[in-house]
Amino acid sequence: NILLNTDPKFKDPEENNYELDTLSAAKDKGDIAVVNQLPVISSDLKGNNRMIGPAPDPGAYEREQ
């Protein structure tokens, strides 16, 4: 699931906010098998569960619904 030449639509990268916007093409593109194998990454940097929604979001933050 590689997204090449696609704007990830971060909320505010100029202010170092790399959370995914609601219109992000990266939303739910993470690999659920990786989350299941590595429970230590079952939450993001803010402590949000990676399993919000149909699949995890790639990157440091899980987009909150």
PyMOL commands that set and color helices and strands:
alter all, ss='L'
color gray80, all
select helices_A, chain A and resi 13-15+32-37+39-41
alter helices_A, ss='H'
color red, helices_A
select strands_A, chain A and resi 10-12+17-20
alter strands_A, ss='S'
color yellow, strands_A
deselect
rebuild
show_as cartoon
